[in-house]
């Protein structure tokens, strides 16, 4: 598939690894940076979503999304993303992603506004449960724009090109290709969100790290099974 991801905000909190490991599926290992796990809240908008053989159709191809995620690897390699939830404002996309991509998508009422150098995201989950699950974020991008340097925390959090899914005791992996994010720091102006709590994550009292990227063009490749996993073993 082809997609364009735009106006991405990355809000990240450090967590103790012990708080995150029990929430991962069998077979995946938690990826950490200097001993800390991280959970991200990432609102953005998608345009031009389509199969490679089809032109975009705006009512189905353009919609907002917000995901809650952490970082994992498989047998010490292939660092990627594990999604606790993905909320999207497009019913067909949600149904297709749940069925074909085996990802925990939810349908939500969503809004994105840009004015006076600020970006406002709003999301209210409608189905399926758990509800309520909301997200109200307002940020202001600041500072220079540049790709994250390899080895930095910013690179660890943003530059992920593999996703994992789990269904019926089997792990799956999928690849995404895009140029490095044009990343910059951002100021958090307002935050009122319960999406982490809906994913059984107690949001820390500390302020998150906040970054912003104007957008990238993305190519997404099909899921492939890794292996059958014994559900009673980590």
N, C-alpha and C positions, 0 to 999 in steps of 0.2 A: 504494500500500500504506500501511497504518497500522502504526506500531511505537512502542514506548516504549523509550528507551535510558536505562538506570539505572546508577548506581555507576560512572561513567566516570572513569578515571584517565588523565591525559595526561602521558606522559614524553617530553621532547623534548631532543635533542642538536643543537648547531650543527655544520654540516659546511661544508667548502669547496664552493662551487658546482661546481668542476671534478670533485669526487668523485661528484656526483650526476647531472650532465647526461648522461654516457654511458649511464645506466640508464633514461632516459626514452624513450618511443616517439617516432617521427618526428611532427612537428607541434606538440608541446607544448613550452612554454618554462618554465624553472625560475622560480619566484617566490621572491624573497629579501627579507629584512628587514635593513636596514642592511648590505647586502653579504653576508650569511650565509644559507646554505640551512639548512633544519631537517628532521630526520627524527623522526617520532613513533612511539612504541609506545603503543597505546591499548587496554587491556583494559576490558571492560564487560559488561553483561548486557542482553538484549533480551527484552521481553515483549509479548504481544498482537500478534505479527507476523501480518498477514493481508491479503488483498486488501480493497479498500474495500467490496466487496459481500458479505463473509463475516464471520461472528463468529469470534473466535479459538478455536483448538483446542489446548489446553495442550501436548500432546506434540509438536506441530509449531511452536507459536507462541512458546514460551519456551525460550531457550538463551543460553549465554555466547558471547562473541566477542572476539577480539583482532586488531587490525590494525597493520600497519607501513606508514607513509605518508610522503609528502612533499607539497610545495605547488607548484602549477603555475598557468599561465594559457595562454590560447589567443590568439595574435596580439595580445598586450598587453591583453587584456580577460578577463572571466569567470574571476576567480581561483577555484581549486578544489583538489581533492585527487586525487593519484595514489597508488594503492595498490600497494605492492610485494607484499603478501600479506594475506590475511584468513583467520584460523582460526576455525572455528565448531564447536560441539558438537552438530550436528544434521545427519545425513546427507542428508535430503531438501532442506534449505535449501542445503547445499553444492552438491548436484547442480543444483538449479534456478538458483542464482546463477552457477555456471560456464557453464551453457547459455544462459540468457536475459540475464544481466547482464554476461557476458563479463569477469567479475572473477576474479582468481586465488585462489579460495576453497580451503581445505583442511579436512579433517575432523580434529578434535582431541578428546582427552579433557581436559575442563576442569572447574575448580572455583572457586567464589567463596565466601568465608567472611567474616562480619562479627562482630567481638567486641571489647569494650573500646575502642571508638572507632577500631579498626584494620580495614583491609580487606585480605584476602589473595586473590590471583589465582594460579591454577596452570593451565598449559596444556602439553599434550604432543601434537604433531602425529603423526597415524597415517598419513594418506595425503592426496593424492599427495606424492611427493618434491618438494623436497629434505627429507630427514630425516637426523639428528634436528633438531628445531626446537622449543625449549621456552621457557617463560616462567614464572618465579616472582617475583611482585612483592608486597611488603607495604608499605602506606602508611598514614599517619594524616592525615586532613584537619585543617587548622588555619586560623585567621584568619577574617575576615568573608566573607560570601557576597554576591557582586554580579556583574552582567554585566560583561564586559571592556569597557573604554573604547575607543572607536574611535581608531585610530592607535597603540595600544600593541602590544607583542609578544604579549601574551596574546590580544588580539583577532585578530591575524594568524594565530595558531596554532589557535585554537578555532573562530572563527566562519566556517565554510566551508559554502556551501550548494550547491555544484556538485561532482560527481564526474566523472572521466573514465575511459574504458575504451578498449581498443584490440584489434582482432581483424581478421585478414585484410586488412591494409593500410588499415584504416578507423578513424578516431577516432569515439568516441561520447561523449555527455554526458548526464548526468541531474541533476535538481534535487531537493533536499530542502528542506522547510520545517519550521522549529520556532522557538520563542521563543529568545532568547539564553540560553546556558548560565548557570545559577546557579553561577558559578565561584568557587573558593577555592584558596588555596595548600595544598600538602600536603607532609608530611615523608616522605621515602623511608627506610623502615626496613630493607628487604632487597631485593636484586635479583640474580637469577641467570637470565639469558635468552640464548638463541642465535638468536632469531627474526631479528635484524638480520643476523647472519652468514649465515643461510640465504638471505637476500635479497641476498647479495653486498655487504653493507655492513659495514665494519670499525667496530664500536662504539667510540666514543671512550673514553679512560680517565677523562674528566671525569664528574662527577655530572650527571645530567639535571635540567632544569627540571621540576618536578612540580606539576600542578594536578589538582583533583578537581571533579566536578559530580554532584550527586545524581540528576539526570535531566531529560529533556524528552520530550514527546510529538512524534512525527515523522510527517510525510506525505511519501512518496517517489513521484516521478513517473517514468514510463517512460523508458528510454533513447531517444535519438534520434541518428541519424548526423550528424556534422558535415560530413565530406567524405572522399573517398578521398585517401590520403596516399601519396606516393612513398616506399617504404621505404628508398631509398638517399639520401634528403635529410632533413636536420634542419630 
